Amino acid sequence: MPGQVLSEDVLPVPHKSSMPLKLGPGLRHAPPSTITTSLAGPLCIDRKKNAIWVENNSGRYIPQTNDVIIATVHHSSTDWYHCSITPYTTFAQLPQLAFEGATKKTRPQLTSGGLIYARVVAASKHLDPEIACYNPSTGKSEGLGELKGGMVFDISLGMARRLLLNKQREEGKLVILEDIAEQVAFEIAVGRNGKVWISANGVKETLLVGKALQTVDEEVLNVDEQKKLAKKLLRQV
């Protein structure tokens, strides 16, 4: 609940003593070492990243460096693609060569309305966010790039964070995708901006996966309820 003081017992223990504790949404640091909650919701911990936050589905997405997002190309200029991340934020700037192995001759030719899966490489209150479809340190796309076909579904910011956890079942209490994948093959890309892209063998299967995620999100289904929902939906395939 808001105003609670976190005890040291609940804080993650980092693998390296030099790794700083990262406080996410819903937590406030009061020097020297007091951490209090500012939002109501479950307390979530990522021990690998030494991060802790309060899960909350409300609020608007604000671009943060290293976030992976799904954006829509709005228009292009000489050297940039100008992309929409949310309806209420300024356009993100995507350099036209910010793709794996891209040159002026081989760069992707994106059109208005095209979808991309990108990473925020620079975010500031005073400047438009900059995004890229490759890892600048390795030069590899690592799954980022243009999203062709498929459909995009809206989900809450909290659901997006859960889907991006390394261990969805253990840490995010999500089994719906795992159960559906036993019978339906699909690809998925999750954006921290509350967007999820899904591509399956057909429209019916794509809609099934997308609606399943939205139902779990909106109705806050637990693990057992997710399993029942998956069985019900798979009978329709």
C-alpha positions in Angstrom: 0.0 0.0 0.0 1.2 3.6 -0.5 3.4 4.9 2.3 4.7 1.5 3.4 8.4 1.3 4.3 10.2 -1.6 2.7 12.4 -3.7 5.1 15.8 -4.8 4.0 14.6 -8.4 4.0 12.5 -7.9 0.8 15.3 -6.2 -1.2 17.1 -8.3 -3.8 20.7 -9.4 -3.2 22.8 -8.5 -6.2 25.3 -11.0 -7.8 28.0 -8.3 -7.5 28.3 -6.1 -4.5 29.0 -3.1 -6.8 25.7 -3.4 -8.7 23.4 -0.6 -7.6 19.8 -1.2 -6.6 17.4 0.0 -9.3 14.1 1.5 -8.1 11.2 1.3 -10.6 7.7 2.8 -10.6 5.9 3.1 -7.3 8.9 3.4 -5.1 10.6 6.4 -3.6 14.1 6.7 -2.0 14.5 8.9 1.2 18.2 9.3 2.1 20.1 7.7 3.5 18.4 4.2 3.0 14.7 4.4 3.4 12.5 3.1 0.6 8.8 3.8 0.7 5.9 2.9 -1.7 3.9 5.5 -3.6 1.5 3.2 -5.4 -0.7 0.3 -4.5 0.0 -3.0 -6.1 2.2 -6.2 -5.9 5.9 -5.7 -5.2 8.0 -7.2 -8.0 11.7 -8.1 -7.9 14.2 -8.8 -10.7 17.1 -10.3 -8.8 19.2 -10.6 -12.0 19.0 -6.9 -12.7 18.9 -6.0 -8.9 15.7 -4.1 -9.6 12.5 -3.7 -7.6 9.2 -1.9 -8.4 5.4 -1.9 -7.7 3.3 -3.4 -10.4 0.6 -0.9 -11.4 -1.5 -0.8 -14.6 -2.3 2.9 -14.5 -0.4 5.8 -16.0 1.0 6.8 -19.4 4.0 5.4 -21.0 7.1 7.6 -20.7 10.1 6.5 -22.9 13.0 5.3 -20.9 16.5 4.4 -22.3 16.8 0.6 -23.1 13.1 0.1 -23.3 11.9 -2.1 -26.2 8.9 -0.6 -27.9 6.5 -1.2 -30.8 6.3 2.0 -32.9 4.4 3.1 -36.1 6.1 5.0 -38.8 4.4 8.3 -39.3 6.5 9.9 -42.0 10.2 10.2 -43.1 12.7 12.9 -43.8 16.1 12.9 -45.5 17.9 10.9 -42.7 15.2 9.9 -40.3 12.0 8.0 -39.8 9.6 9.8 -37.5 7.7 7.2 -35.4 4.7 7.3 -33.1 5.1 5.5 -29.8 1.9 6.7 -28.2 -0.8 9.1 -29.2 0.2 11.7 -26.6 4.1 11.7 -26.9 6.3 13.5 -29.5 7.5 11.4 -32.4 10.5 9.2 -31.8 13.4 9.7 -34.2 14.7 6.6 -36.0 17.9 7.1 -38.1 17.4 5.4 -41.5 20.7 3.5 -41.1 19.9 2.3 -37.5 19.3 -1.3 -38.7 21.7 -4.3 -38.8 24.1 -4.0 -41.7 22.2 -1.0 -43.2 23.7 1.2 -45.8 22.2 3.8 -48.1 21.6 1.1 -50.7 20.4 -1.7 -48.4 18.5 0.2 -45.7 14.8 -0.9 -45.2 12.3 1.2 -47.1 9.6 1.9 -44.5 6.3 3.5 -45.4 3.8 5.4 -43.4 1.8 3.0 -41.2 4.6 0.4 -41.0 5.4 -1.2 -37.7 8.9 -1.5 -36.1 10.2 -3.2 -33.0 12.9 -0.9 -31.6 14.9 0.0 -28.6 15.0 3.4 -27.0 18.7 4.5 -27.1 18.2 8.1 -25.8 15.4 9.6 -23.8 15.1 13.1 -22.3 12.5 15.5 -21.1 13.8 18.1 -23.4 14.5 16.2 -26.6 12.5 13.8 -28.8 13.4 10.1 -28.0 15.8 8.4 -30.3 15.3 4.7 -31.2 17.2 2.1 -33.1 16.5 -1.4 -34.6 19.9 -2.9 -33.6 22.3 -3.1 -30.7 24.9 -0.3 -31.2 27.5 -2.3 -29.2 27.2 -5.5 -31.3 25.8 -4.2 -34.6 23.2 -7.1 -34.4 19.4 -6.7 -34.7 18.8 -9.1 -31.8 15.2 -9.5 -32.9 14.5 -5.9 -33.6 13.4 -4.5 -36.9 10.4 -4.2 -39.2 7.3 -6.2 -38.1 5.6 -7.6 -41.2 2.1 -8.9 -41.2 0.4 -9.9 -37.9 -1.7 -7.7 -35.7 -1.1 -5.3 -32.9 -3.1 -5.4 -29.6 -3.2 -2.9 -26.8 -2.4 -4.1 -23.3 -1.7 -2.4 -20.0 1.8 -1.2 -19.1 1.8 -3.7 -16.2 1.0 -6.6 -18.5 3.7 -5.5 -20.9 6.3 -5.6 -18.0 5.1 -9.1 -17.0 5.4 -10.4 -20.6 9.0 -9.1 -20.8 10.1 -10.9 -17.7 12.6 -13.7 -18.3 10.5 -16.1 -16.3 6.9 -15.4 -17.1 5.5 -18.4 -15.1 7.6 -17.9 -11.9 7.9 -14.1 -11.8 4.9 -12.8 -13.8 2.4 -15.6 -12.9 1.6 -15.9 -16.7 1.0 -19.3 -18.3 -1.6 -18.4 -21.0 1.0 -18.2 -23.8 2.7 -21.3 -22.8 -0.5 -23.3 -22.8 -1.7 -21.9 -26.1 1.7 -22.6 -27.8 1.2 -26.3 -27.2 -1.4 -26.3 -30.1 -1.0 -23.0 -31.9 2.3 -21.7 -33.4 2.8 -18.0 -33.3 5.4 -15.2 -33.1 5.2 -12.4 -30.6 6.9 -9.0 -29.9 6.1 -7.1 -26.7 6.6 -3.3 -26.4 7.0 -1.6 -23.0 4.6 1.1 -24.4 1.6 -1.2 -24.0 1.6 -2.8 -27.4 2.0 -6.5 -28.4 2.4 -7.7 -32.0 1.3 -11.3 -32.8 1.6 -13.3 -36.0 0.2 -16.8 -36.4 -0.7 -19.0 -39.3 -4.1 -17.4 -39.8 -6.3 -14.5 -38.7 -8.3 -16.7 -36.4 -5.2 -18.0 -34.5 -3.8 -14.5 -34.3 -7.0 -13.1 -32.8 -7.1 -16.0 -30.4 -3.7 -15.3 -28.9 -4.3 -11.5 -28.8 -7.7 -11.8 -27.2 -6.4 -14.3 -24.7 -3.7 -11.8 -23.5 -6.2 -9.0 -23.3 -8.7 -11.1 -21.3 -6.0 -12.1 -18.8 -4.9 -8.5 -18.5 -8.4 -7.0 -18.1 -9.9 -9.6 -15.8 -6.7 -10.2 -13.8 -6.8 -14.0 -14.1 -4.7 -16.2 -11.9 -2.7 -19.2 -13.1 -5.6 -21.7 -12.8 -8.1 -19.3 -14.5 -5.6 -18.8 -17.3 -5.4 -22.5 -17.9 -9.1 -22.8 -18.1 -9.3 -19.9 -20.5 -6.6 -21.5 -22.7 -8.5 -24.8 -22.9 -11.7 -23.0 -23.7 -10.1 -20.9 -26.5 -8.2 -23.9 -28.0 -11.5 -25.8 -28.5 -12.4 -23.1 -31.0 -9.3 -23.8 -33.2 
